[in-house]
Amino acid sequence: MKQAADTMTAELPGLSMVLKRGRPCVGMRPMTAAERKRRSRQMRMQSALLSSEVTSVQVPVQLNAVVDERTRRLLRQRAAERGMTMGELIDQLMVHL
């Protein structure tokens, strides 16, 4: 961006609009962290639902289940042994059922 008094520097074509730095705005104010995360989750969900590849796309879903402590420890241990998360381990278990 050039100074207003600068008459020697040429303007670059196609860059007439100055991009603002920082958080993107919603309306008149910047988005909060919660709003940005909510928007990110919605966009991920939409892209996953619109994708034609069902096997390779992961749709983000919150899964809450009540299990006893022994099962939780076993899931965590098996996932750590395989170098994956508990969610990835559950995904693999579902494929093999």
C-alpha positions as CSV (number, residue, x, y, z in Angstrom):
1,M,0.0,0.0,0.0
2,K,1.4,3.4,-1.0
3,Q,1.1,6.7,0.8
4,A,-1.5,9.2,-0.3
5,A,1.2,11.8,-1.2
6,D,3.2,9.3,-3.3
7,T,2.8,10.2,-7.0
8,M,5.8,8.1,-8.4
9,T,4.7,4.6,-7.4
10,A,2.4,2.8,-9.8
11,E,-0.7,0.9,-8.5
12,L,-0.7,-2.8,-9.1
13,P,-3.6,-3.9,-11.3
14,G,-6.3,-5.9,-9.6
15,L,-5.4,-4.9,-6.1
16,S,-7.7,-1.9,-5.6
17,M,-9.2,-3.4,-2.5
18,V,-7.1,-3.5,0.7
19,L,-7.4,-6.8,2.6
20,K,-7.7,-6.4,6.3
21,R,-5.6,-8.5,8.6
22,G,-7.0,-10.4,11.7
23,R,-10.1,-12.3,12.4
24,P,-12.8,-12.3,9.7
25,C,-15.9,-10.2,10.4
26,V,-19.5,-11.2,10.7
27,G,-21.5,-8.1,10.3
28,M,-19.7,-5.2,12.0
29,R,-17.5,-7.1,14.5
30,P,-14.8,-9.8,14.3
31,M,-16.0,-13.4,15.0
32,T,-15.3,-14.8,18.4
33,A,-13.3,-18.1,18.7
34,A,-16.5,-20.0,19.3
35,E,-18.1,-18.5,16.2
36,R,-15.1,-19.4,14.1
37,K,-15.1,-23.0,15.4
38,R,-18.8,-23.4,14.8
39,R,-18.4,-22.0,11.3
40,S,-15.5,-24.4,10.7
41,R,-17.5,-27.4,11.9
42,Q,-20.4,-26.5,9.7
43,M,-18.2,-26.1,6.6
44,R,-16.5,-29.5,7.3
45,M,-19.9,-31.1,7.7
46,Q,-21.2,-29.6,4.5
47,S,-18.1,-30.6,2.5
48,A,-18.3,-34.2,3.9
49,L,-22.0,-34.5,3.0
50,L,-21.5,-33.2,-0.5
51,S,-18.6,-35.4,-1.2
52,S,-19.2,-38.5,-3.5
53,E,-16.5,-40.6,-1.8
54,V,-18.2,-42.2,1.1
55,T,-15.4,-44.4,2.3
56,S,-12.6,-41.7,2.5
57,V,-14.6,-38.8,4.0
58,Q,-15.0,-38.5,7.7
59,V,-18.2,-36.8,8.9
60,P,-17.5,-35.1,12.2
61,V,-19.9,-36.6,14.7
62,Q,-19.9,-36.4,18.5
63,L,-20.3,-39.8,20.0
64,N,-21.1,-40.1,23.6
65,A,-21.3,-43.6,25.2
66,V,-21.3,-44.8,28.7
67,V,-18.8,-47.6,29.3
68,D,-17.2,-49.1,32.4
69,E,-13.7,-48.1,33.4
70,R,-12.2,-51.4,32.3
71,T,-13.5,-51.0,28.8
72,R,-12.3,-47.4,28.6
73,R,-8.8,-48.4,29.7
74,L,-8.7,-51.3,27.3
75,L,-9.8,-49.0,24.4
76,R,-7.2,-46.4,25.3
77,Q,-4.5,-49.1,25.7
78,R,-5.3,-50.8,22.3
79,A,-5.4,-47.4,20.6
80,A,-2.0,-46.4,22.0
81,E,-0.5,-49.8,21.0
82,R,-1.5,-49.1,17.4
83,G,-0.6,-45.4,17.4
84,M,-4.1,-44.2,16.8
85,T,-6.9,-42.4,18.6
86,M,-9.8,-44.2,20.3
87,G,-12.1,-42.9,17.6
88,E,-9.9,-44.4,14.9
89,L,-9.8,-47.7,16.7
90,I,-13.6,-47.7,17.0
91,D,-13.8,-47.0,13.3
92,Q,-11.6,-50.0,12.6
93,L,-13.7,-52.2,14.9
94,M,-16.9,-51.2,13.1
95,V,-15.3,-52.1,9.7
96,H,-14.4,-55.6,11.0
97,L,-17.9,-56.4,12.4
